[in-house]
Amino acid sequence: MQTQYQRLSKLLTRKQGANSAELAKAAPSLSIHKRVSEMAYRLGWTITKRKEQGKLTVYFGTPPKAK
């Protein structure tokens, strides 16, 4: 079984990114925005979001570089 972070990371690293509905489906028990923020601040991910007028916000993630 994968952790919520693992499921979210698969979605965030896709070429098309992921919208909040897709992220909520992958981690249904918690606030998605909180979980994505934790990935950025605690795990070192770079999270970007893109919103086009009249469309859903799409989130993209880049994992931290290995040291």
Order of alpha helices (4+ residues) and beta strands (2+ residues): alpha-beta-alpha-alpha-beta-beta
